[in-house]
Amino acid sequence: MGYSGPAAGILLINGSTSGNGNTIDLMGFGKEHTLYAWGVGTITTGDLIWETAPYSTAATWAPLSDPVALSTTTQLRQVTGAYRWMRCRISTNVTGSGGLAYAKLVSTE
């Protein structure tokens, strides 16, 4: 994604129905992290999970939160800690008429 440092409203998923979102290198900056997740259109199914890894090409990413069930209402998850790489992954594909997933990360120091 080409961004590193504390995240100030970085989109990790931008209108997708499946797959991994963008990765972000926090370089250990920030200590309070909030993931905002929401959907547009009609959402029948769809879950997102927030993950971390020690490097961007890691074979195994560790979950930072329980899955977020998508809806048109914004959901949030919060964690505290100094993390290196983060991403948001669509763990259950989004289905429904025009259903799309969005996720944004905000970090503070």
C-alpha positions as CSV (number, residue, x, y, z in Angstrom):
1,M,0.0,0.0,0.0
2,G,3.0,2.3,0.4
3,Y,2.0,3.8,3.8
4,S,3.8,3.4,7.1
5,G,3.4,5.0,10.5
6,P,0.3,5.8,12.6
7,A,-2.9,5.3,10.5
8,A,-5.2,8.3,10.2
9,G,-8.3,6.9,8.5
10,I,-6.6,4.5,6.0
11,L,-9.0,2.4,3.9
12,L,-8.0,-1.3,4.2
13,I,-11.0,-2.6,2.3
14,N,-12.6,-0.4,-0.4
15,G,-15.8,-1.8,-1.8
16,S,-15.0,-5.5,-2.1
17,T,-16.9,-8.7,-1.8
18,S,-14.0,-11.1,-1.1
19,G,-10.2,-11.4,-0.4
20,N,-7.6,-9.7,1.6
21,G,-7.6,-6.0,2.2
22,N,-4.6,-3.7,1.9
23,T,-1.8,-4.2,4.3
24,I,-0.3,-1.3,6.4
25,D,3.1,-1.1,8.0
26,L,2.5,0.6,11.4
27,M,6.2,0.3,12.2
28,G,5.2,-0.2,15.9
29,F,3.7,3.3,16.0
30,G,0.4,4.0,17.6
31,K,-1.0,2.2,20.6
32,E,-4.8,2.6,20.3
33,H,-6.2,1.2,17.1
34,T,-9.8,1.2,15.9
35,L,-11.1,-0.7,12.9
36,Y,-14.3,0.7,11.4
37,A,-16.2,-1.8,9.2
38,W,-19.4,-1.3,7.2
39,G,-21.3,-2.4,4.2
40,V,-23.4,-0.8,1.5
41,G,-26.2,-2.3,-0.5
42,T,-28.1,-5.3,0.7
43,I,-25.9,-7.5,2.9
44,T,-27.0,-11.1,3.2
45,T,-23.7,-12.6,4.5
46,G,-20.3,-11.2,5.0
47,D,-17.7,-11.2,7.8
48,L,-14.4,-9.3,8.2
49,I,-11.5,-10.1,10.5
50,W,-8.7,-7.9,11.6
51,E,-5.2,-9.4,11.5
52,T,-1.6,-8.7,12.3
53,A,1.8,-10.2,11.2
54,P,5.5,-9.6,11.9
55,Y,6.1,-8.9,8.2
56,S,3.9,-8.3,5.1
57,T,4.5,-11.6,3.3
58,A,3.8,-13.7,6.4
59,A,2.2,-17.1,5.6
60,T,0.2,-16.9,8.8
61,W,-1.6,-13.8,10.0
62,A,-2.9,-13.7,13.6
63,P,-6.4,-12.4,14.4
64,L,-6.7,-9.3,16.4
65,S,-10.5,-9.4,16.9
66,D,-13.5,-11.6,16.6
67,P,-15.0,-11.5,13.1
68,V,-17.2,-8.5,12.4
69,A,-20.6,-9.3,10.9
70,L,-21.1,-6.8,8.1
71,S,-24.2,-4.6,8.0
72,T,-25.0,-1.1,6.8
73,T,-24.4,0.1,10.4
74,T,-20.8,0.8,11.2
75,Q,-19.2,-1.7,13.5
76,L,-16.0,-1.2,15.3
77,R,-13.2,-3.2,17.0
78,Q,-10.5,-1.8,19.2
79,V,-7.1,-3.1,20.3
80,T,-4.2,-1.7,22.2
81,G,-0.5,-2.4,21.4
82,A,2.4,-1.7,19.2
83,Y,1.9,-3.7,16.0
84,R,4.0,-4.0,12.8
85,W,1.7,-5.1,9.9
86,M,-2.1,-5.0,9.9
87,R,-4.7,-5.9,7.4
88,C,-8.5,-6.6,7.3
89,R,-9.6,-9.7,5.5
90,I,-13.0,-10.7,4.2
91,S,-13.3,-14.0,6.0
92,T,-16.9,-14.8,4.7
93,N,-17.6,-13.5,1.2
94,V,-20.1,-10.7,1.0
95,T,-23.4,-11.7,-0.7
96,G,-26.6,-9.8,-1.3
97,S,-27.8,-7.3,-3.9
98,G,-25.0,-4.9,-4.5
99,G,-23.4,-5.7,-1.1
100,L,-19.9,-4.3,-0.7
101,A,-17.5,-4.2,2.3
102,Y,-15.5,-1.3,3.6
103,A,-13.0,-1.1,6.4
104,K,-10.9,1.8,7.8
105,L,-8.2,1.9,10.4
106,V,-7.5,4.8,12.7
107,S,-4.5,4.7,15.1
108,T,-3.4,7.1,17.8
109,E,-0.2,7.4,19.7
